[in-house]
Amino acid sequence: MAKAAAKSANLPDNFEQGLAELEALIAQMEAGGQALDASLLAFSRGTELLRFCESKLSAAEQQVRLLEGGELKPMPKMGTE
């Protein structure tokens, strides 16, 4: 139980913050120069953030499906009115 509480305490407040942190981690890792231990920690955190963002997107998709009555419709193309 304590592990779950500690994990949720480390999660971002929202999708946008999670995505921004994930993008920053990716940029750091792509730049190289990190020690192996730091890279492993960054990879672990990135995996955690990826799962967080995926769950937020999945929840948003479910909400949209409910609002659309179970039918996802293509978005109208902009500028074709």
N, C-alpha and C positions, 0 to 999 in steps of 0.2 A: 504494500500500500504506500509506503514511504517513497519507493522508487517512482511510482506513477505520479505522485504529487510533485516530486522533484523534477520529473520530465516535463510536466505541464507548466511548471514555473519557468522553465527555460524557453517555452514556445513564444513566438511573437504574438502581439495583440491581434493582428489581422493579416490577411493574405498579402497585402501590399508590402508590409514590413518584412514578412517572411521571404517574399520574392526578392526584395532589395538586398537582404542579408545573403541569400543564396547566390545572387549575381556577384556580390562583392567577394564571397568565398571562391567562386569559380575564377574570377579575375586574378585573385591572389595565387591560386594554384596554377593557373596557366602561365603566370609570370615566372614561376619557378623560384628557386633560391631558398625554399623553406626546408627546414630539417625534416627528417623522416617522421619523427614523432608529431611535429606540428602538422605535417601533411595528413597523417592518419587522423588526427583530431579534427582537422578541417573536413576531411572526407566523411567522417562520422557525423559531424554537425550538418554537413550538406545533405546527407541521406535523411536525417531527421527533418530538415527543412523541406526537402522534396516531398516527403510523406505528408507533412503538415499542409503544404500548398495543394497537393493532390486531393486531400480530404476536403479542403475548403472549396475547391473547384467542383468536386463531386456533389457536395451539399448544395452548392449554387445551382448545378444542373438539375438536381432533384426538385429544387424550389421552382425553377423555370418550368419543368414538366408539370408540376402541380398547377401552376398558374395558367399554363397553356391547355389544361385539361388532358394531359397525356400525349398531346400531339405537338411535336416540335415542328415549327414551320420555318422555311427559309426566310432570312431577313430580306426586306426589300432593298434593291440596289439603290445606292444614293445617286441622285442626279437623273433618274429615269422617270420622274413624275410628269 
